[in-house]
Amino acid sequence: MKLRISTAIVAAVSLTLAACATSPTGRNQVLLFSDQQLNQMGDQAFAGMKEELQVSRKPVQNQYVECVADSLTALVPNTVYSGQWEVVVFDDEQVNAFALPGGKIGVYTGLLDIAENQHQLAAVIGHEIGHVIAEHGNERMSQSTLINMGSQAVGQVLAANEVSQTAPIMAAIGLGLQVGVQLPFSRTHESEADLIGLTLMAQAGFDPRQSVNLWQNMDAASNGQRPPELLSTHPAPDSRIDNLQANMSAALADYNNTSVRPDCR
């Protein structure tokens, strides 16, 4: 039986070839969206969050977070974002933070209970900025676009050639994409953002060794309530710590080569 090639497959391949890029760590990427599109999405998402979540009104707390964030964003290349970064502390018990294209940073107050000092907070914010620097949002959306096109194309080919058991095959393809492509892809992003953030915090004058302490704190705070690494979008804390320690020598060299020492409190 000879399967007919779908035009959707041709379109997906053409898009991929036309949008090749390289991440800061040298990894090949496919980026289908423009910076303008991503910045607009970031602006809209951030505006929505400020409407939905309680914004912290504690001056000392806000100044502390802004001090750490400002020290890091000062080193972000203008090609990533050239404007003034907006930093907002959300009064929420989530242990989390994020950065969005368009110069937006959000920190949840729950994180401040786990990140014990400015260095550990810098590790988190640096990691989140790393996602923006490496254009992971663009890459994830591009990947989803191509996967959707590819899945539709496979379905069209199966139907056109009257392949039996089409539904089970499509279901298996969906599961295979999630476990075999999307989840490892997300873990790759997290590991890459860890390394970019490690370099960024060290160059900004924060002690990179505290990134390891941060993930030890995160692991303790989780009380073991994590899915297996194979089925998680994030690497296990032990894997993250190993990755950070493997790159610590270079980060310490950056840290020792700068005279800058932030004093955020």
Buried (B, 14 or more C-beta within 10 A) or exposed (E): EEEEEBEBBEBBEEBBEEBEBEBBBEEEBBBBBEBEEBBEBBBEBBEEBBEEBEBBEEEEBBEBBBBBBBBBBEBBEEEBBEEEBBBBBBBBEEBBBBBBBBBBBBBBBBBBEBBEBBBBBBBBBBBBBBBBBBBBBBBBBBBEBBBEBBBBBBBBBBEEEEBEEBEEBBEEBEEEBEEEEBBEBBBBBBBBBBBBBBBBBBBBBBBBBBBBBBBBBBBEEEEEEBEEBEEBEBBBBEBBBEBBEEBBEBBBEBBEEEEEEBEBE
